[in-house]
């Protein structure tokens, strides 16, 4: 397996991802001793907008292109049979991590215990373990990378200082999840170099990325609600494809799009930019309690009260 042991911008990244190796263990909650995020954080000030679902697929594509994550999704995820339920549970978990206070520690423990048994054989016949440090960190760092892209495009551009502050907060959450400092780049420039290196040396198309893109295209996917009128679903599916798949594909790093064999035209880029402008203009008119998921709204109110 390829490793990131040579990547200097991250520091002492671990190179062993073989099941049974002591290096595959992540920290426990008691080892981390890190306080959860609170009202003073930029994360709480930003809340969690429902429009963030526009780029939910971006993080998932980047994550499943990692060979360990992709193999784990192939073997243990139900996103094919229950895509809407899987999405709801992913969003709920992420909000617990960011806005849960003490619950964020319990959620981190739950996630580690859940993934402890996720082992198997990868796409090239190699053994894998979901809790390998590289894969565990990659999933979390993709969440930050996509969150920052969403804010920049659909809310407002982040300043360099804000981006560093937000990343520092995600590193804080990462420690609670059991990710070691050595497995997370120290700052945003190092993160950019790390992502570029991961795309070039580790990420590749696989059955999970292809299945995910197919699901995001809404082929043979049932409506989000059981009683949703089928004629209405048929009429909305083309728009849903653009909102779920194209917005995610269009915001992927261009080199990753190329490696995954995904095309992106100038016309599609113009459509995406128009959508982003529309979301930015319309969002201030929506009451915050409706615009944000409930945990994000509560965090936003707490941040404003402080």
C-alpha positions in Angstrom: 0.0 0.0 0.0 1.1 3.6 -0.6 1.6 5.6 2.5 2.1 9.3 3.4 5.3 8.6 5.4 7.2 10.8 3.0 4.9 13.8 3.2 6.8 16.5 5.1 4.2 19.2 5.4 2.2 17.1 7.8 5.0 16.0 10.1 5.4 12.5 11.5 2.6 10.9 9.6 2.2 7.2 10.4 3.0 4.7 7.6 1.5 1.5 9.0 -2.1 0.7 8.1 -2.0 -3.1 8.4 -4.6 -4.7 10.7 -3.0 -6.0 13.8 -0.3 -3.3 13.8 -0.1 -1.2 17.0 0.0 1.9 14.8 -3.5 1.3 13.5 -5.0 2.2 16.9 -6.5 5.7 17.4 -6.6 7.5 20.7 -9.3 6.9 23.3 -11.5 9.8 24.5 -9.7 9.8 27.8 -6.3 10.0 26.0 -7.4 13.2 24.1 -8.5 15.4 27.0 -9.8 18.0 24.6 -12.7 20.2 25.3 -15.6 20.2 22.9 -16.4 23.3 20.8 -18.5 25.9 22.4 -20.2 29.3 21.8 -16.9 31.1 21.4 -16.0 29.1 18.3 -16.4 30.2 14.7 -18.1 26.9 14.0 -20.9 27.8 16.3 -21.1 31.3 14.9 -21.6 29.8 11.4 -24.3 27.3 12.5 -25.3 24.5 10.2 -27.3 25.5 7.2 -29.6 23.1 5.5 -28.2 24.3 2.2 -24.9 22.6 3.2 -26.5 19.4 1.8 -25.6 20.9 -1.6 -22.0 19.8 -1.0 -22.6 16.7 1.1 -21.7 14.6 -1.9 -18.4 16.4 -2.3 -17.1 15.1 1.0 -18.4 11.7 0.4 -16.8 11.4 -3.0 -13.4 12.5 -1.7 -13.8 10.1 1.3 -14.8 7.0 -0.7 -12.0 7.6 -3.3 -9.6 6.6 -0.5 -9.0 2.8 -0.9 -9.7 2.0 2.8 -12.8 4.2 3.1 -14.1 3.0 -0.2 -13.7 -0.7 0.7 -15.3 -0.1 4.1 -18.3 1.6 2.4 -18.6 -1.3 0.0 -18.6 -3.8 2.8 -20.5 -2.1 5.6 -22.6 0.9 4.4 -26.2 0.8 3.4 -26.1 3.9 1.3 -27.3 1.9 -1.7 -30.4 0.5 -0.1 -31.2 3.5 2.1 -29.5 6.7 0.8 -31.7 9.2 2.5 -31.5 7.4 5.9 -27.7 7.2 5.5 -27.5 10.9 4.7 -29.7 11.8 7.7 -27.5 9.7 10.1 -24.3 11.2 8.7 -25.6 14.8 9.2 -26.8 14.0 12.7 -23.4 12.5 13.6 -21.5 15.5 12.2 -23.8 17.9 14.1 -23.2 16.0 17.4 -19.4 16.2 16.8 -19.6 20.0 16.2 -22.4 21.2 18.5 -23.0 18.4 21.0 -20.8 19.7 23.9 -20.4 16.7 26.2 -22.4 14.6 23.6 -19.6 15.1 21.1 -17.3 13.0 23.3 -19.9 10.3 23.5 -20.5 10.4 19.7 -16.8 10.1 19.1 -16.7 7.0 21.3 -19.7 5.6 19.5 -18.1 6.1 16.1 -14.8 4.4 17.2 -16.6 1.5 18.7 -18.8 1.1 15.6 -15.8 1.1 13.2 -13.6 -1.1 15.4 -15.0 -4.2 13.7 -14.9 -2.8 10.2 -12.1 -4.8 8.7 -11.8 -6.8 5.5 -10.0 -7.1 2.2 -9.5 -4.1 0.0 -9.9 -3.6 -3.7 -6.4 -4.9 -4.5 -6.6 -7.8 -2.1 -4.9 -6.1 0.8 -6.3 -6.2 4.3 -7.8 -3.0 5.6 -9.1 -1.6 8.9 -11.4 1.3 9.1 -9.6 2.8 12.1 -6.3 3.1 10.3 -5.0 6.5 11.2 -4.7 7.7 7.6 -8.2 6.8 6.6 -9.7 8.0 9.9 -8.1 11.4 9.6 -8.9 11.7 5.9 -12.6 11.3 6.5 -12.6 14.1 9.1 -10.3 16.4 7.0 -12.6 16.0 4.0 -15.5 17.3 6.1 -13.5 20.4 6.9 -12.4 20.9 3.3 -15.9 20.7 2.0 -17.3 22.8 4.8 -14.9 25.6 3.9 -15.7 25.4 0.2 -19.4 25.6 1.1 -19.0 28.7 3.2 -16.8 30.4 0.6 -19.2 29.7 -2.3 -22.7 29.6 -0.7 -22.4 31.9 2.3 -19.5 34.4 2.1 -15.8 34.2 1.4 -13.8 33.3 4.5 -10.8 35.5 5.4 -7.4 33.8 5.8 -7.6 34.3 9.5 -11.1 32.8 9.7 -10.1 29.8 7.6 -7.2 29.1 10.0 -9.5 29.5 13.0 -12.1 27.2 11.5 -9.4 24.6 10.7 -8.0 24.8 14.2 -11.5 24.1 15.5 -11.8 21.1 13.3 -8.5 19.8 14.5 -9.8 20.2 18.0 -12.8 18.0 17.0 -10.4 15.6 15.3 -8.6 15.1 18.6 -11.9 14.2 20.3 -12.5 11.7 17.5 -9.2 10.1 18.3 -7.1 11.6 15.5 -3.5 12.3 16.5 -1.9 15.7 15.8 0.7 14.0 13.7 -2.0 12.7 11.4 -3.5 16.2 10.8 -1.6 19.0 8.9 -0.8 21.8 11.3 -2.3 24.7 9.3 -4.3 25.5 6.1 -1.3 25.7 3.7 -0.1 22.3 4.9 -3.6 21.0 4.6 -3.8 22.1 0.9 -0.5 20.4 0.2 -1.7 17.2 2.0 -5.0 17.1 0.0 -3.1 17.6 -3.2 -0.7 14.8 -2.3 -3.5 12.5 -1.3 -5.3 13.1 -4.6 -2.2 12.3 -6.5 -0.8 9.3 -4.6 -3.8 7.7 -2.8 -7.2 8.5 -4.3 -8.6 6.5 -7.2 -12.0 5.5 -8.6 -13.5 2.3 -7.2 -16.8 0.6 -7.0 -17.9 2.7 -4.1 -17.2 6.0 -5.8 -19.1 4.8 -8.9 -22.0 3.6 -6.9 -22.1 6.8 -4.9 -22.2 8.9 -8.1 -24.9 6.8 -9.5 -27.0 7.2 -6.3 -26.4 11.0 -6.4 -27.7 10.9 -10.0 -30.9 9.6 -8.4 -31.1 6.6 -10.8 -33.6 4.2 -9.3 -33.6 6.1 -6.0 -36.9 6.3 -4.2 -38.3 9.7 -3.0 -37.0 10.9 0.4 -40.5 10.4 1.9 -42.5 7.2 1.5 -45.7 9.0 0.6 -44.0 11.5 -1.7 -46.1 11.6 -5.0 -44.3 9.7 -7.7 -45.3 12.1 -10.5 -43.8 15.0 -8.5 -40.7 13.0 -7.8 -40.3 12.3 -11.5 -40.6 16.0 -12.3 -38.1 17.0 -9.5 -35.5 14.4 -10.2 -33.6 16.4 -12.9 -33.3 19.3 -10.5 -32.3 17.0 -7.7 -29.6 15.5 -9.8 -28.1 19.0 -10.3 -28.4 19.9 -6.7 -27.0 16.7 -5.3 -24.6 15.5 -7.9 -23.5 18.3 -10.1 -22.9 20.8 -7.3 -20.7 18.3 -5.6 -18.8 17.2 -8.7 -18.3 20.8 -9.8 -16.6 21.8 -6.5 -14.3 18.8 -6.4 -10.6 19.6 -6.9 -10.1 19.5 -10.7 -7.3 16.9 -10.4 -9.6 14.5 -8.5 -12.4 15.0 -11.1 -9.8 14.1 -13.8 -8.7 10.9 -11.9 -12.3 9.9 -11.4 -13.1 10.4 -15.1 -15.7 13.1 -14.4 -16.3 15.8 -17.0 -17.1 19.4 -16.0 -17.9 22.0 -18.7 -17.9 25.8 -18.7 -21.7 25.8 -19.0 -22.0 23.6 -15.9 -19.6 25.9 -14.1 -21.8 28.9 -15.0 -24.9 27.1 -13.8 -23.2 26.3 -10.5 -22.1 29.9 -10.0 -25.6 31.1 -10.7 -27.0 28.7 -8.1 -24.4 29.9 -5.5 -25.3 33.5 -6.2 -29.0 32.6 -5.8 -28.4 30.8 -2.5 -26.4 33.7 -1.1 -29.0 36.3 -2.0 -32.0 34.2 -0.8 -30.6 32.9 2.5 -30.8 36.2 4.5 -34.5 36.3 3.9 -35.0 32.8 5.5 -35.5 32.8 9.3 -32.5 31.4 10.9 -34.5 28.7 12.7 -35.6 27.4 9.3 -32.4 28.0 7.5 -30.3 26.0 10.0 -30.7 22.5 11.3 -31.9 22.5 14.9 -28.5 21.8 16.6 -26.8 24.3 14.4 -29.5 26.9 15.1 -29.1 26.4 18.9 -25.4 26.7 18.6 -25.8 29.9 16.5 -28.1 31.4 19.1 -25.7 30.5 21.9 -22.8 32.1 20.1 -24.8 35.3 19.5 -25.9 35.4 23.1 -22.3 35.1 24.3 
